[in-house]
């Protein structure tokens, strides 16, 4: 578990609510040392997270307009 004081010093915020939020999410934060398997999975997810190519939109007559599985790094977390 990450200490609240260190989070507040690093993030330079005095919000208690943010401190509790960051403390609860500390187990999901990714460290610098990753196994090769996790690194490959992250690379695949990074490649999948892109918009639909324009030629696909033209080919389908604009019926496929966007990537429904698009993921934002802050809103939707990977199950890792």
C-alpha positions in Angstrom: 0.0 0.0 0.0 1.3 3.5 -0.8 1.4 6.0 1.9 -0.9 9.0 1.6 1.8 11.5 2.4 4.1 10.3 -0.4 1.2 10.5 -2.9 0.4 14.0 -1.8 4.0 15.1 -2.1 4.5 13.5 -5.5 1.2 14.8 -6.9 1.5 18.1 -5.2 -2.2 18.2 -4.2 -3.7 18.7 -0.8 -7.1 17.0 -1.6 -7.9 14.3 0.9 -10.4 12.8 -1.5 -7.7 12.3 -4.2 -5.4 10.8 -1.6 -8.0 8.1 -0.6 -8.7 7.5 -4.3 -5.0 7.1 -5.2 -4.5 4.9 -2.1 -7.3 2.5 -3.3 -5.8 2.3 -6.8 -2.3 1.8 -5.7 -2.5 -2.0 -6.4 -3.4 -1.4 -10.1 -0.5 0.9 -10.9 2.0 -0.7 -13.2 5.6 -0.7 -12.1 8.7 -0.3 -14.3 9.6 -4.0 -14.1 7.3 -6.2 -16.2 7.4 -9.8 -17.3 7.7 -10.4 -21.0 4.2 -11.9 -21.1 2.6 -8.8 -19.6 4.7 -6.6 -21.8 3.5 -8.4 -24.9 -0.1 -8.2 -23.7 0.2 -4.5 -23.1 1.7 -4.1 -26.6 -1.2 -5.9 -28.2 -3.8 -3.9 -26.3 -1.9 -0.7 -27.4 -2.1 -1.8 -31.1 -5.8 -2.6 -30.8 -6.6 0.8 -29.3 -6.8 2.8 -32.5 -9.6 4.3 -34.6 -11.1 2.5 -37.6 -9.1 3.1 -40.8 -10.7 5.4 -43.4 -10.6 2.7 -46.1 -12.9 0.5 -43.9 -15.4 3.4 -43.6 -15.4 3.9 -47.3 -15.7 0.1 -48.0 -18.6 -0.4 -45.7 -20.4 2.7 -46.9 -19.9 4.5 -43.5 -21.9 1.8 -41.6 -18.9 1.2 -39.4 -18.0 4.7 -38.1 -16.0 4.1 -35.0 -14.2 1.4 -33.0 -16.6 0.2 -30.4 -13.8 -1.3 -28.4 -11.8 1.8 -28.1 -10.4 2.3 -24.6 -9.2 5.4 -22.7 -6.3 4.9 -20.3 -8.0 6.6 -17.4 -11.6 5.5 -17.8 -11.3 1.8 -18.6 -8.5 -0.2 -17.0 -7.2 -3.5 -18.3 -7.8 -6.6 -16.2 -4.1 -7.2 -15.2 
